[in-house]
Every structure is written in structure tokens, then in C-alpha cells.
């Protein structure tokens, strides 16, 4: 029996900071937003973290599909900003959204692809009939050191997907992963901000892994870019997904609905999953969506997804990605620094 997406939900904080405001403080010039193709990014509220974002996204997923949370047999939360070094995020999410304690839970870490790894794990448990529904979440309040290039894009947000066998809104036809030990980005225990190896970031990391996973899946399935109505690629900035789409043979029209990074920044573990949600928000039954995530360190997960008639029944059950994008409140750098805890005593 085919497994896939029963429902989905997102959450993006309402606060934003314009990239040009960050550039003003650090004297990097007004053209940096054009260079990155990111114009503003989401900022968590003072009381928001990866857990609260995951909970809101999960509640939206349950509400959209009108799903009984007692059916959930697994909760996996992918993030690189789990608030506890030793204490699972998944159990907090479970306590908030489930009335039952009869589920397995775990936290996933693989930089920005931890959320899609959680989806794969849920697909395996559902496909083997070990659970009825799995809840896979990608949620982050990503970090960038003051004045570092990461600060211009590191954002906050998350997406949750209910994975099951029945009443599907979209079928997962197949998936494929490509993984190597490529040190392009890391953060050791106790470090407040991550570091990045610039010469590894582009070709050896993002482009090699995304293109290898994407081509591997299409070769396995015997498909080509023209067989898909939409495509979503991990969005560290506004340039990389456009470039890799062109490299693989996908058109700008195919990626436009899911390309949300210019408006909200890079939500890390939420990035690819929020892009998929934005695409599902407008997709019609029969449409096919090609999705490829990327996580530094490094690896990519590619998915082939076919939208079913069930999408129409859940379309209006929760706020859309565009609803959250349109609900913006802007901060200056001082308030942004307060929200992000950048002022340390």
C-alpha cells in the first residue's frame, strides 16, 4: 500500500527584519539583499524557540486534516536548534498535541535536512504497518554570528507532516538519498554560533549533493524534469535553488510557488518542507512535485510526490504559507538583537 502525506501544517513567526537593515549596521552595502536574493527574514518572538514552532506547525497539521492525534504512533522532530542538549524536543511536542502517550519519539539532527530525514523514518514505519500515523517535523530558530554572512539569511520557522496510508492528500512515490562526509558547516557543543567552510559550501556541498540525489531518484524512477509540475529545492539563499533547478533541467515556473526564501529567509530544517507546503497550498489533484532537501555535513533527500484528490478536502483547514508571509511586523536591528539573544553579559 502506498504511503504519503495525510496532512501538513506550517508556522512562521510574524516578526521580520529586512536584510538591508542588517547591512546598514555592519556597513556591508545596500546591494547584499540583491546578491543573496533574500530581502527579509523571519525572527522568533522572545518566547519562541524550535519547540514552540514545532508545536504550532503540528497543531496546524492536525487541524488541517481534522485528524485524531491518538492515531499518531511516532513523533520525530528535526532541528539544529533543539533548546536542550540532553532532553528531547519530541516529547514536549507530544505532550502538547497528543492525549495519548502510546508513541515513540526522537529528535533528528542533520543540519537543514533533519526534517526530511524524519519524513523518511515515518514513511518506513507507516509502510511496514508498525504505526498508523507518523508526525515528522522540521523546525529551527537558526543562528548566525553578528556580522557573519549567515546572519543575513538565518531565520525561524517550521513545518509538520502527518504521514500515513489512508486518506492521502499526496502520495510519496519514491525517495532517494545521497550522503558524504563534507565539512561545509558545523557547530561544536557549547558554541553559540556555527562556523562554515566557505570553499566547501557551494560546489562540493550543496550542488553536488542536491544534484546527485535528484538525478539518482529520477534515474531510479525513469522520470525527467518535464514529468513534474513543480519542484522544491533547499533554500539557503535565493540563488542556489534557482541555479540547481536550471542545472537539473527544471524551469523557473516549476520552482516559483515553493521559493519562499526571499521573503522569510533560510529556516534550515523547515526550509524545504515549508517550500513543499507552499506548493501543496496551490497544487491540484494529479500534479507531481519533485522535492530535494540539503543538509550540511553533507547529504540530500529527494522525493517524488503525486497530489491526490484528498488535497481539496484539507486545503483550507489551516493557515497557508502565504498567510504567514503576509502577516509581518518589522524590527530594527536593536530589537532583532534582543529577540535573538545576541546581547550577552
N, C-alpha and C positions, 0 to 999 in steps of 0.2 A: 504494500500500500504506500502511496506517495505521501511524504511529509512536507510540511511547509508552514507558512505564516497564517495563523488564525486571526491575529490582530496585532496592532502596533501602536505605540504612543511616544511622544517626544516631550521634552521640556527644555526651554531655553530661557535663561534669566532675562528680565526686562532691561537691565542696565547695560549701557553700551559706552564705549569710548571710541572716538574717531582716531584713526591711525595718524592723521595729521597733527592731532593734539599731542600724541606721544612723541612724534618727530619734533614738534616745537620745543618740548622740554629738553630733548637731547641734541638739538641742533643738527638733525640729520637731513633736513631739507624737505620741502613740501611734495617732492615727486616720489617719495618712498611708497606711498599708497598705490600709485600707478605702477611702480616697479614690481610690487608684490601682487598687484591686483586684489588687494584686500583694503577696504575703505573704513571699516569699523569692526569692532569685535565685542562679543558679549562678555559681561563681567558679573561674577556672582554677587549676590547681596551679602551683607555682613553675616547673616546666619545661614548661608547656603554653602554646601560642600558636595562632594561626589555622592554621598548618601542621600541627601535631600533631593538632589536632582534625579537620582535613580528611582526614588520612591514616587516622585511626581510623574515621571515617564511611565512607570509600571502602573500606576493608578489610571493614567490615560489609556494605556493599552487594554486594561480590564474593562474600562468604561466604554471604549470604542466598540469592542466586540461583545459587550454585555456578558462577560464570562464569569462564571463562579470560580473564585480564587481557590476553593477547596480542591479543584481539579489539578492544581499545579503540583508536580512531583519533583521539580528541580528548579533552583534559582541560582543562576550564575551571573556574577557582576564583573565585567571587565573594566579596568581603570588603571591609570598610572598615578592617580592621586587619591588612593584609598586613605581615609583620615587616620587609620590605625596601622602601625607596622605589624602588630600582633593583635588581631581582633577582626573577624570577617565583616565585610560590608553586607554580604548576602544575608546574614542572619537578621540584621537590622531591617533590611528591605522586607524580608519575610514576615517579621513581626508586624510591620506596618500595613502590609497588604493582604496577608493570609490569616484566616481564622483557624486554620489547622497547622499543626507542627509536623505533619507527616510529609516531609520533603527533604531532599538533600540540597545542600547549599555550599558554595565555594566561591572564592574570589579568583579572578583571572588577571594575569599581567603579561602583556606582550606589547608594550608601548601602545601605539594607536590602533592596533588590530586585536586588542584583547576582547572587544565586543563581538567581532565576527568569530573569534575562537569560541566564545560562549555559545553563539548560534550553532556552530558545528557540533559542540558537545550535546546540546539539546536535540539536534536532529538525530544524533546517534541513539540517544536514549529513547526518543519517541519512535524512531524507525525500528528499534528492536523490541518494541512493545513493553518496555520496562516502566514507562510512565505515560500518563495521558497527555499532560501538557508540560512544557518546559518554558521558563521565563529567562530570556537572555537579554542582558543589559550592557550597554556601553555608556559610561558616564565619567566625565572629567571636569575638574577645575584646574586646567593646565597652568604650568608655571614658566615664567621667563624672567631671568635676572634683569634688574633695572639697567636700561641702556643696551641690553643684548638684542640681537635681531629677533630672537624668539618672542620678545615682549610685544612685538608688533602684531603677532598672529595668535598667540596662546590665549585661548578663550574658554568658555564654560558652557556645557550643555550635555544632553544625553538622550538616548533612545532605547526603548524596550520593545522586545518582540516576543509574543506568545507563539510557541512552536508546537504544532500538533498534527493529527492525521485527518480530523473531520472538520467540516465546515470551513474549508480553507479559503482565505482571501487571495492567496498566491501559493503556487507550488514551487518548491525548490527542486529543479530538475536534476541538478548535479552540482558538485563543488570540487575545487582543486586548490592545493596549497603548494607554495614554493618557499623554502626557508634556507638561509645560510647564516653563518656567524660573521656578520658585518658590523663593526663598531662605529656606527654613524651618530649615535645619540645614547646617552646614559646618565644615570644619577645614582651615586652610591648612597648607602644607608647613612642618614644624618645630614646629607647635603640638602640645602633648601631649594637649590635650583639645578636643573640639568645642564650638562655640557654637550657640545656637539662637535664632531669631527667634520669640518667643512668640506674637505676633499672627498669624503665618503658619502655625503648627503644626497647628491644628485644621481649621477650615472650608476655608481656601484650599488647604491641602496635603493632609492625609490624606483627609478626607471628600470633597473634590472629585474627587481622582484615583481613589480606590478605587471610588466610586460611578459615575464616568464610565466607567472600564474595565469594570466589572461590567455596567453597562447596555448598553455597546457590544457586549460579547460576546453577551449574551442577545438583543439585537436582531438581530445577525448570524445567530444560530442559530435564532431563533424560539422560544427557551425562556423559562421563567419560574422563579422560585424553587421552586415546588412540584414541578418536574420533577427536583429533586435530592434525594438522601438526606442529603447532608452538605455543609457549606460551611466554608471556612477563609479567614480574612482576616488580614492582617498585624497583629501584636500588640505595639504599642509599650507598652501597658498593658492592664489587664483591662477597661477601659471602652470604648475606641474600637471594638474589633471587635464587641462586643455592640450598640453603638449603630448602627454602619453596617449590620450584619445586619438590624436592625429597620427601618432606613430603606429598605433594598432589598427587604424582604418575606420575609427568611429567619427561621426560628424559632430560639429558644434551643436547642431539641433538636437542630437541624441542626448547630450550631456547637460544641456541648459537647465532643464527642470530641477535636477539634483545638485546643481552647482551653487551652493549657498554660502561658501566661504567668504566671498566678497562682502557679505552683509553681517556675518556673525563670527568670522574668524575660524581658526582651527580648533575644533572641540575634541581633538585627539581620539579617544576611544568612541566618542559619539559621532565623529566626523562622517565616516562612510554610511553609518546607519541612519543619521539624520538626512543625508543626501538621498538614501533609498526611500525614507519616509516621505520626503518632499515629492519624489517621483510617484510613489503609490498614491499620494493625495490626488493626483490628476490622471493616473493610469486607468485604462478601460479594460474590461474582460478580453482576454486573448492577447494582450500586449505582453511582450517579453522584455525583461530587464536584465542587463549584464552588470554585475557588481564586482569590484575588486578593491579590497582594503590593502593597507600597508601599515606595518609596524616596524619601527627601528629596531635594529639588532640582529637580523632583519628578516621579515617574512611578509607574504601576501596570501590572502584567501580570496579566491574568485568563485562567484556563484552565478548560475543561470536560473532565472526565476520567470515563471509564467503566471500572469494575473488571471484569476478565475472570476466567475460571476459573483462570487461572495464578496468581492470588493465593494460592490454597490451598497450592500446591507450595512457596512461598517463605516462608510466614508465620512459621515457627519457625526459620528459618535464621540469625538474628542477634538480638541483644537488641532488645526493643521500646522505645518511648519511655517507657512506664510502668516498665519495668525500670530504666532510668536514673534516672527521677524518684524511684523508691523507694530508690535507693542513695545516701543523703545523709549527709554529715558536716558538721556546722555549725562555723562560725568566729565568733569575736568580732571587733570592728572592728579591733583591733590586728593580728591575724593576717590578716584580709582586706586591710588596707592593705599588709602585707608581700607577700602574694600578687600584688596588683595593682601593686606598684611605686610606690605613692603617696608613699612616703617618699624624697625626693630630696635628695642632698647638693649 
